[in-house]
């Protein structure tokens, strides 16, 4: 049975953004959110030079935060990263962070460790410095891309 959420502007309870309780979306093969819209949201954040918390990303899609939904969002972020790698772009997922320490979740670091791109801890000053540098690289890339497409 789908999750019910608080009443919306219609005054009626609604199913969250068309998602079933497993986080699936019709036609999206188990994606929690539309991957194209997620990628567009992150590109906009990169062009604005800002990161987003997991809660902010989920709220953008009308979804309340729960641990299971964060996990599902992380799978979707992995899809965005795969697109980034295929196009030789810096990975946008670095911009999605925890509110408490402004760092991505440990899963983000697992991919870095696996690929030999980072060998430090997932928390603390070393992680924060690494993420700041990666985010700055993402900001530069997408600001440059935006300036090249504007008239």
N, C-alpha and C positions, 0 to 999 in steps of 0.2 A: 504494500500500500504506500502511495507517495506521502512524503512528509508534508504536513500542513503548516503554514506559517501565519503570522499575525495578519489581521485584516489589512488590505491595501486600500488605495483611494476609492475603490468601488464599494468598500464596506464588506466585502465577501472574502472568506478565507480562500487562499489559492495555493496551488502546487508551485513550489519554487521553480521558476524559470523553465518549466516543462521537464524537470529532471525526476527520474524515479529514485527510489530510496537507495539504489546501488550507485547513484551518481550518473547514470546513463542519460543520454539525450537522444531522442529519436534520430536515427541516421548517423550518429556520430561514433558508433562502435565503442561505447563506454566512456567517452569523454564527458567530463563534468560540464565544461563550457565549450562554446564554439571556438575552435583553435584560431581561426582567422580573426575573430573579434579580440581574442586574448592577445594575439600578436600585435594587432593594431593599438590596443591599449598600452602595451609595453613600449611600442615605438613612440607613441605620443609622450609617455613619461620620460623616455630617453631624450627626446627632443626638448623637453621642458627641463631636463637636468634634475630629475627627482626619482626617488625610489618609491615603492608602494608596499604596504604591509599585505600579508596574506588576507587579512580581514578586508582591507580596502579593495583588493582585486575581487574577492568573492562578493562584496557588497555591490560592486559595479554590475555584476550579473544578477543581482537580486537574491543572493544566496547567503544565509547566515553561516557564520563560521562554526565548524565542529572539527575535531581531530580527523575524522574520516573524510570530510570534505577537503581539508588541507592536503591530506594524502592524495586524494583524487586530483586536486589542483596541481600538485607536484608532478603527477604523471603527465598532465596536459602541458606543463612547463617544459617537460622533457621533449615533447613533440615540437614545441617552439624552438628549443635548442637544436634539435635535429635539423630543422629548416635552416636555422642560422648557420650551422656547420656546413650544410650542403651548399650554401651561398657564400661561404667563407666570410661570415659576419661575426662580430663578437656576440656572445650569448646573452640574450635579453633577460634570462632568468636571474641573473645576478642582481637585478633591480627589485626582486620580490623578497622581502625581508620580514623577520619577526619584529614585532613592535618593541619588545623588551630590550633587544641589543642591536637592532638594525642590521642583523646578519641573516643571510639565507639559511634555510634549514640544513641539517647535516647531510641530507641526500644530495644537495648541490655539491658539497665537498667530496662526497664519495665518488662522484663522477670525475672530479678534478684529480683525486688521488689515483683512481683507476687509470686515467689517461696520462698520469705523470706530469700534470700541469701545476700541481701544488703539493707540498709535502708537510705543511704545517698543521696546526690544530684547527678545529672547526669553530672555536670560540676564543675570545681574548684578543689582546692587542695585535698579534701577528695576523689573525684572521681578519680583524677590522682593517688593518693596513692593506692587506691583499684585496679585500672587497672594495675598499675605496678606490684603489688603483684600477681594478677591473671596471667598476662603475664609471669612472672617469673616461676610460677607453670606449665604453658603450656610448656615453654622452657625446664624445667627440665624433664618433662614427656617424651616429644618427643626426647630429646637428649638421655635419658636413653633407650627408645625403639629402637632408631637407633643403639646405641652401642651394644645392645643385639642381633641385627640381622646382624651386620657386622662380617666378618670372622676374 
